[in-house]
């Protein structure tokens, strides 16, 4: 869904909230057991893919990483 036209059309505030939550989970800051099955290597890979493919994702060259975790 993150690659859909509907996601791209969301207001910046909504996308920021989604990216913040993704960062919490993928960075390992979220410690809930339901995320434990995803390895640190896989989480890093997903973050890299997002940074390389989503222009408005924090951490891309067009937008600084500003999510606090």
C-alpha positions as CSV (number, residue, x, y, z in Angstrom):
1,X,0.0,0.0,0.0
2,X,2.9,2.4,0.6
3,X,3.5,2.4,-3.2
4,X,-0.1,3.2,-4.1
5,X,-1.4,6.4,-5.6
6,X,-3.7,6.6,-2.6
7,X,-0.8,6.7,-0.2
8,X,1.0,9.3,-2.3
9,X,-2.1,11.4,-2.2
10,X,-2.2,11.5,1.6
11,X,-1.5,14.8,3.4
12,X,2.0,15.2,4.6
13,X,1.0,15.0,8.2
14,X,-0.6,11.5,7.6
15,X,2.4,10.2,5.8
16,X,4.7,11.6,8.5
17,X,2.7,9.6,11.1
18,X,2.9,6.4,9.1
19,X,6.6,6.9,8.5
20,X,7.2,7.6,12.1
21,X,5.5,4.3,13.1
22,X,7.3,2.4,10.5
23,X,10.6,3.8,11.8
24,X,9.7,2.8,15.3
25,X,9.1,-0.8,14.2
26,X,11.9,-1.1,11.7
27,X,14.5,0.6,13.8
28,X,13.9,-1.8,16.6
29,X,12.7,0.9,19.0
30,X,9.3,-0.9,19.2
31,X,9.9,-3.9,21.5
32,X,6.4,-5.5,21.2
33,X,6.8,-9.3,20.7
34,X,4.7,-9.3,17.5
35,X,7.7,-7.6,15.8
36,X,10.3,-9.9,17.2
37,X,10.1,-12.4,14.4
38,X,11.5,-9.9,11.9
39,X,15.3,-10.0,12.0
40,X,17.4,-6.8,12.4
41,X,18.8,-7.6,8.9
42,X,15.4,-7.7,7.4
43,X,14.3,-4.5,9.1
44,X,17.4,-2.7,7.9
45,X,16.8,-3.9,4.4
46,X,13.2,-2.6,4.4
47,X,14.4,0.8,5.7
48,X,17.0,0.9,2.9
49,X,14.4,0.0,0.2
50,X,12.0,2.7,1.5
51,X,14.8,5.3,1.6
52,X,15.7,4.4,-2.0
53,X,12.3,4.2,-3.5
54,X,10.0,6.7,-1.6
55,X,11.0,10.3,-2.3
56,X,9.1,11.7,0.7
57,X,10.4,9.0,3.1
58,X,12.6,10.5,5.9
59,X,16.2,9.6,5.4
60,X,16.1,10.1,1.6
61,X,18.4,12.7,0.0
62,X,15.3,14.9,-0.5
63,X,14.1,14.8,3.0
64,X,16.2,14.6,6.2
65,X,15.6,11.9,8.7
66,X,13.8,13.7,11.4
67,X,11.9,10.9,13.2
68,X,12.8,10.6,16.8
69,X,12.8,7.1,18.3
